[in-house]
């Protein structure tokens, strides 16, 4: 981790407007999951029996954000349909008296007041956030990336909203990663902020080399942003990859001393990578009270079989 600079004195309490809205960028092409994402949005890939993006909206709703804007692209109609009512399906389940599945189907439409806007050309995360300007207006807002799933038992977003309420400005989520992985993330230069688990962000670099990284604090996909970010994004030129980077805009705000970071050391699942996606499904299934006991028992048997160089008893039965 980079050298910590002497802390500033704790800032005075600054009145801050209540955060009510969340923005969920969901316009990516999902090329790492082709061919599954040829006709299905990557955000709709299931984590056990719910699409990944539903966990994100549930997180926003649990933190008290009742207004959610999805920034989508072409071929993302399935996301809009998922968060709408499915009247024929609901009527069929109701006629069967299947209240459990009926509630599950209705839950996604009842989570929040959900809106949709098309990004058009995929010009980067910064551009996706800028597309939300008209809906957000002159209010602070949260941004939740669908590739980063935070375990439902964690309170990261609520902590970030609390820091925003007390300190104003923008707040980003940070997680310490091994030095050899920092090139995969935006990286924050930080100094103490006089509060446990909170740092002042003095600079940001998008995917630096290990040698050039100012710390091992990686930016993960949760932000609470001051509306001042919109003016900065308007004049931010394309950066790494020819895209408008949110990191570049936050770098300018950080130079003005208005960005803080909440350091997160809880459970986070990266569903943007195939192997991590599979691990996420396994972990979520193991934690489910309805699936976990039976699934964990099978998993132990399966892993024991792998350790023996075979496929376990289950594999032997299938091969018989």
N, C-alpha and C positions, 0 to 999 in steps of 0.2 A: 504494500500500500504506500502511496506517496506520503511525503513528509507533512505532518499536521502543523498548521500555522497557529500562532497564538490566538485565542478566541477574542472576538469582540465582546463588549459588554452586552448583556441581554437586551433586546430591543423593547421599547415601551409597547404596551398593548395598543394595537391599531384596529380601529373598527373595520370590519370586512363584511361585504355583502354575503348573504347566505347562498351557498351553491345548491341549485335545484336541478340542473341539467347535466346530462352525460352525453358524450359523443363516442360512438363506436365505429371506427373505420373498418369497412368490410368490403373493399373494392379490389383486393388483391386477386391475382389469377390462380394462385395455388398450384404453380407448376411443379413443385416438389412432390405433389401427390397425384400427378397424372398416372394412369388414365382415370382414376376415381373422380377427379375434379373437372373432367372434360365437360360434363353436363350438370354436376352438382357443386355448389359453392363449397369451398374448403371449410367455411365456417359452419356448414351443416353436417360435417362428418360427425358421427355419433361418438360420444364418450359414454359407453354402456348403452343407455337408452334415451339420452337427450343430446341434441346437437351442441357442439362446443359453445356456440354463441349464446345459447340459453343460459349457461352458467355465468357468462359475463353480465347479461342483463339481470340475472338474479342477484349478482354481487352489487350492482348499482342500486337496485331496488332495496336491498337489505341495508344499504348505507343512507337511505332516505332520498335518493335521486329518482323522482317519479316521472321525469321527462327525459326520454332517450331518443337521440337522433342516430339512425343508422346511415352511414355514408357508404353507399353501395355502388356497384358498377353494372355493366351489362351482364346478362345471364345470372343475375342474383335474385330473380323473382321468388325463388323458393324461400328466401329469408323473409320477405314480406308476407308470404302466405303462412309461414310458420307462426308468426306473431299476430295473425288475424284469426277470427273465429272460423271454424270449419263446420258450418251448420249441418250439412248432410251427415257427416261423421258423428257429430254430437247427438243428432237425433237418433241415429242408429244405435249408438251406445246407450242412450237414455232408454230406448225401447227395450233393449236387452237387460236393463237394470244394472249395467256394468258401471257403477259409480266410481270405482277406482280409476279405470282408464278414462272415464269422462272427465274427472277432475284433472288428470294428467294432461289431457288435450286442451282443456280450458285454461290451465295455469299459465301457459306461455302468452296468451292474449290478455291476461289480467295482471301481469307483472307491473306494467308501467304504461304511461301514455307514449306510444312509440310512433316515431315519424321516420320517413325515409327521404333521402335525396341522392341523386346520381352524381358521382364524381366526374364522369365523362372519361377523360384520359387519365390513366394512372400515373400521376406526376409526383408521387411521393407522399409520405405521411404528412409533411407540412402542408401540402396542397389539400389533402383530405380534410385536415383541420380547418383550413381556410374556407373550404366549402360550407362549413357549418356556421359561418359568421352571421348570415341573415337570421338563422334560427336562434342562435345563442344571444345575439344582440350585445349590449354592454354589460354582460354579467360574467362572473367567474363560472367555470364549468370544468367537468372532469372528462378525461379521455381514457378509455379502456381499450386496450388492444386484445383482439380475440385469440392471438397465438399464445398469450400468457394467461394461464388459468391460475387463479389464486384459490387455494383450498377454502371451501365455504366456512370452515371453522375459524379462519383468520379474520382479523379486523383491520387490515392494511388500509383500505380506502377510507374507513371511518377515522383512522389516525391521521391520514393526510388531510382530510376535511377539517379536523380539529386544529392542525398546524396552520392551515390557511386562515381559519377563523381568528386565530390569535396573532398571526404574523403578517397577514395579507400577502401580496405577491403571488408567485407560483410555487408549487410544491411538486417534486418528482420522487418516484420510488427508486431506491438504490439497493443493490444486493452485492455483497462481496463475492467475487469469483476467483478461481485460480488464475495466476498471471498469464498462463498459456491460453486462457480462453477470452481474455479481455478484448482481443481483436474482433470478436463476434458481436460486440455491443457498443453503444455509446458509452463513453467513460467520463466520469465527473472528477474535477479537481475540487477538493473540499477543505473546509476548516471548521473547527468546533463552533457550535452555536449556543453553548451554555445550557444544553438540554439533552438528556439521555436519549439516544436513538435519533437525534435530529442534527443535521449538519448544514452549514451554509455552503452553497455551491458557488464557486468562484470562476468556474470555467467548464466547458464541455467539449469533447472531441468525439467525432463519429468514427467508430471502429479503428482505433489507433493500433499501431504495432505495439508489441509488448515493450519494446525499448522506449517508445514515445508516450506511453500511457502515463498520465499524471497520478494514477492510483489504481487500485483493483476494485473500485466502486463502479459497477455496471448499472446503467439505466435500464430498468425493466418497464413493462408496458402499462404503467399507471401514472397519470398526471392529473394535477388540479391546477388549471391555468387561469391566470388573470387575463381579462379581455385585451390588455395591452399587447398580447402576443399576436393579435390579428394585424395590427399596423406593422409590426416587425416582419411577419410572414409576407405581407404585401410587397415588401422591398427586398426580400431574401432571394438571391439568385439561386439557380440550380447548383447543387453541390455534388457530393459523392454519388456516382451512378447516374448523374444527369437529372436527379430528382431534387425537389424542394424539401430540405431536411428540417424537421422540427428541432433537431438538436442545434442546428445553426442559429435558429431564432432564439432558442433558450440561452445560447451562449451570449447573445447580446443582452438579454435581460439579466443574466447572471453577472455580467460586467457592471451592471448598475446596482448590484447587491440585493435584488428582489427575488432570488430563487433559493429555496431550501430543499433539502432532501430528507426523506424518512428512510432510515436503514431497515430493511426487511430481512429477517432471518428465518421466516416460516416456510410453509409448504407452498411451492410454486411448481406448476407443470407447464413445460414448453411443448405445445402441440404443433409447432411449426416444423418439427423435424420428425421423420418417420419413426425412428427408434424411440424418441421421447414420447411421441404420440402413443405408441404401443405400451410403454411403461405407464403412461397416464391412465389408460384404460384398465390395466391390471390393478394399479393402486386404487382407483376409484371403485372397481368391482370388489376388491378385498375389504373396503371400508363400508360397503353397503350391508345393512343388517339383514336384508332379504336374500342377498346373494353371497355375502362374504363367507359365512361358515362353510358352505358346501364348496365354494370356489377355492378357498384357501386350502381345504383338505385335498382337492384335486391337484392344486398347484404344487403342494409339497410332494405328492406322489410323482408328479411329472418331473420336477426338478431332481428328485432322488434318482429317477430313471436316467436322466441325462448324466448325472454324476457317475452312474455305473456304465456309461457308454452305450446305453440303449434308449428306449422310449418309454420305459415304465410299464406297469401293468396295463394301463389304458391302451398304450400302443400295441401290446401283445394281443389284447382282445380284438382290436381293430384289424390286426394282421392275420388273425386266425381264420 
